């Protein structure tokens, strides 16, 4: 059986630094072909080196798929991906990237409220460029940063049209999320992306909202406590036949890497979806924040998975 395409090869066409500590990458196909299509607010995995896979939101709009544009903040205390991009990546370098996944579904009639913190603006840049391209004005962006805004020129038409509220929390009040969302009516749809403390405050502000009208993007998460791993189980790779015993508390990611599994890992916290894999036998215990109940019937986010049976057989 032919192996499904999971990555495409790109070349680094341009690197700029609009603000100290923020780099904007432009990736293109080596032969100038259009890149795989994507939805506004989608993200891709960058394969930066052996076992170094990191997930970033696309900043360009779907109609601009001759390239992928990403904004990356250097995180000195991160896990190494952003440091590699800032310190080791050069124009002309080659990077394998995953097929785009995820994205945002907008309310077609009512207001869409985007709330961003710092570099959490990136998925909304894609969304706003898409909506501006469609001449849609039923959105508003509230963007707060602990310092100057990083990539405002990428949404300049929206700023000039008065649809963007930018604040610098070094001297402006911290955003009142309850007031922001209530100002636009109960039929609005709200979206939020930013650092974890901000997301928790936002979730509290919209705790009474219907879940279908709330979309939260996380780009980092503390290592979760994995439920469903109290018993030993065996993880099996169906294509190679390789297997390993997963003891309670063991790191399944490390074990699968030792098995040389053809699975990419990025966040290792069940939020990015990079390691989504079909399962054959289990059933798995799902601990992710990615899959719907229907999707869990056939796929599992492996990095945070447990198993309710003696064997977790993966189609990998």
C-alpha positions, -999 to 999 in steps of 0.1 A, spaced: 0 0 0 13 34 -10 25 55 20 4 86 25 21 119 20 27 135 54 53 162 46 62 185 17 96 200 10 100 238 12 128 263 9 132 293 31 126 322 7 129 351 32 135 358 69 128 392 84 128 405 120 101 432 123 106 434 161 135 422 182 129 386 191 102 380 164 111 365 131 88 361 101 96 332 78 84 328 42 85 292 29 79 282 -7 80 251 -28 114 246 -44 99 245 -79 74 274 -73 44 251 -72 15 261 -50 16 246 -15 -11 223 -1 -43 243 7 -53 254 41 -80 271 61 -77 305 78 -60 300 112 -44 266 102 -10 255 115 18 233 102 47 213 117 82 223 109 106 194 108 137 213 120 160 183 127 159 148 141 132 146 167 129 184 165 93 191 152 75 223 162 41 236 153 33 271 142 3 290 129 2 302 93 0 340 90 -11 342 54 -45 337 40 -57 306 21 -57 324 -13 -20 331 -8 -9 295 -9 21 300 -32 39 304 2 36 297 39 43 326 62 50 321 99 58 344 128 80 329 155 89 344 188 123 334 203 117 316 236 150 314 254 134 290 280 115 270 254 122 235 240 147 245 213 125 250 182 124 288 182 161 291 191 169 269 161 148 291 139 163 324 152 199 312 154 203 285 129 179 290 100 191 309 69 175 319 36 179 291 11 177 264 38 153 235 33 126 224 57 101 196 55 67 208 67 35 188 75 3 192 56 -17 221 71 -44 211 96 -69 229 119 -84 263 112 -113 285 122 -150 285 113 -164 320 114 -199 331 121 -212 343 87 -237 368 100 -228 378 135 -197 394 149 -165 374 153 -144 386 182 -107 378 180 -87 382 213 -49 378 210 -20 381 234 15 388 221 26 364 194 -8 347 198 -18 371 170 -5 347 143 -36 326 136 -57 358 136 -34 374 110 -44 346 86 -81 349 96 -81 387 91 -63 386 58 -88 360 46 -118 381 58 -104 413 43 -99 395 10 -136 385 11 -146 421 19 -161 409 52 -162 434 81 -180 413 108 -150 409 130 -130 429 156 -96 422 170 -84 430 205 -46 425 206 -26 431 239 11 427 243 37 434 270 54 458 247 49 470 211 28 450 187 50 426 168 36 423 132 10 450 127 19 457 91 5 423 82 -30 435 91 -26 471 82 -59 474 62 -78 462 92 -60 486 115 -67 515 91 -104 504 90 -107 507 128 -113 470 133 -83 465 155 -77 475 192 -41 473 202 -29 478 238 5 477 255 1 463 290 32 481 302 11 512 304 -25 503 293 -50 485 315 -51 447 313 -80 437 290 -114 432 306 -124 401 287 -159 399 301 -166 435 290 -151 428 256 -172 398 248 -204 412 262 -200 444 242 -207 426 209 -239 406 218 -246 371 228 -247 358 193 -211 366 186 -184 340 182 -153 345 202 -117 333 195 -87 336 218 -50 328 215 -21 338 238 -1 327 268 -17 303 292 -26 328 321 -44 349 295 -63 319 282 -74 309 317 -87 344 323 -105 344 290 -120 309 296 -134 322 329 -149 352 311 -168 330 286 -175 301 309 -213 305 305 -211 307 267 -221 278 245 -190 258 236 -198 260 198 -194 298 200 -159 297 217 -127 288 200 -94 288 220 -60 282 204 -32 269 227 4 269 216 19 256 248 7 236 278 20 221 310 26 184 308 -8 169 316 -15 142 341 -23 112 319 -55 95 329 -61 58 320 -24 47 324 -27 30 357 -22 -4 341 6 -18 320 -2 -21 283 17 -30 251 20 -5 222 23 -22 188 32 -7 154 12 -27 130 33 -20 99 66 -30 113 54 -54 141 76 -36 166 62 -33 201 71 -22 236 56 -25 270 43 8 285 45 8 323 24 32 344 39 66 343 62 58 313 67 83 285 50 68 255 66 94 232 101 82 242 91 46 237 78 52 202 109 71 193 130 41 204 108 19 182 116 44 153 78 49 148 69 69 117 50 94 139 58 131 144 57 146 179 56 184 186 38 197 216 37 164 235 8 179 254 -22 168 233 -30 202 218 -13 204 184 -24 172 167 10 164 151 10 128 163 -26 120 153 -25 83 143 -52 58 133 -57 30 159 -66 -6 152 -69 -22 186 -73 -7 221 -94 11 229 -72 41 236 -78 64 265 -80 99 250 -65 128 269 -61 153 240 -78 186 233 -79 181 196 -102 153 184 -140 152 184 -158 122 198 -164 110 162 -127 114 153 -117 94 184 -135 64 170 -106 58 146 -77 81 155 -57 89 187 -34 117 197 -6 94 207 15 117 229 -10 118 257 -28 84 251 -34 56 275 -50 23 268 -81 7 284 -70 -28 271 -39 -49 271 -27 -37 236 -28 -4 218 -22 -13 181 -14 17 159 -17 19 122 19 31 119 
